Amino acid sequence: MLSSASASCDGTLTARALLPTARPGTPEATDRSPILLDTDTGGDPDDATAVTCAAHLPELAAVITADENYGERARFARHQLDLLSRPDVPVTAGADLGNTKYWVVAGITPDIIPAQPDEVLNAVHSVCAKTTGPVRWVGCGPMTNLASVLRATPGLADRLEITQMGGAINYRDPAKAEHNFRLDPDAARYVLTHARHLTLVLSDVTFTDEIALYPGHPLYQQLAAPTAPEWAALLVEHIDRWDADFGYTTKMHDPITLTVALGLPFVRLERRPITIADDGRMSVDHSEGRPVLVSTSADYPAFMGWLTRKLTNWAPIAPLAAQASPRRGARLGSGLDR
């Protein structure tokens, strides 16, 4: 339980305050419960970046792919993890919603990488069977896999501590829902209703150029250095393809969501009564909404400093104060509809 001392004077919380095992003043929280990462990697490079950051954590127990593309997202995740020296982390191909637009890594995964298993329930049960405590679910795509798990095994609602990227209270296009909620509104509504421990990291907070990467950004330049490891070169190619295909910067929605699950103090949270409409649009409803924790603001420079350290621990860290400008024509403020 949270004590009143965990909250700030205005009633907001940081992600660190949610973890009773976190030690104030230390750079990382001390929660070591297993992590299940649910990701639609292979589209916007923020997913692949989140996979990279998670692979540095010994508690990463499994990766499940969302919004599958004929199993290719799972094969790409397997390739990433192998390059990151994490062959121990199993990958499972999750639900395929029939979307192929956001897929920019065709041909990158070597042919030798086989198709990955597609039994999501088996993957989740295997992780949960190895511990009697909570399991952290970090959702970076539509919630189809999570909803299917909660439907099939309702008892897991007590154990899954869910941190989900998605939703928006004040979405920049009022006529539609945020990307992850829009792809499977029924799953989003089911999770909101049945999850016991749910935190939403909203697009209202994550859709900002303050956490964008693009060719020419100082962090991109470090990843592109000749001395960079192979996994960094893969990220660079991924960012290049995203830029070439869509002209968008990649905003670090999913890595900052991971930091919330880790209990790091970059994102401020408030409990709000939330409803989700049939089309996935989200709103605050004080009469019928379900209270859940949602992001309200973030310390973007501190987060970017953490991300730089995570991705460049093999090389000197360059200051981010004087960031390079995006390439001419890059659409700052544009991006995947998150």
Secondary structure, 3 states (H helix, E strand, C coil): CCCHHHCCCCCCEEHHHHCCCCCCCCCCCCCCCCEEEEECCCCCHHHHHHHHHHHCCCCEEEEEECCCCCCHHHHHHHHHHHHCCCCCCCEEECCCCCCCCCCCCCCCCCCCCCCCCCCHHHHHHHHHHCCCCCEEEEECCCCHHHHHHHHHCHHHHHCEEEEEECCCCCCCCCCCCCHHHHHCHHHHHHHHHHCCEEEEECHHHHCCHHHEECCCCHHHHHHCCCCCCHHHHHHHHHHHHHHHHHCECEECHHHHHHHHHCCCCCEEEEEEEEEECCCCCEEECCCCCEEEEEEEEECHHHHHHHHHHHHCCCCCCCCCCCCCCCCCCCECCCCCCC
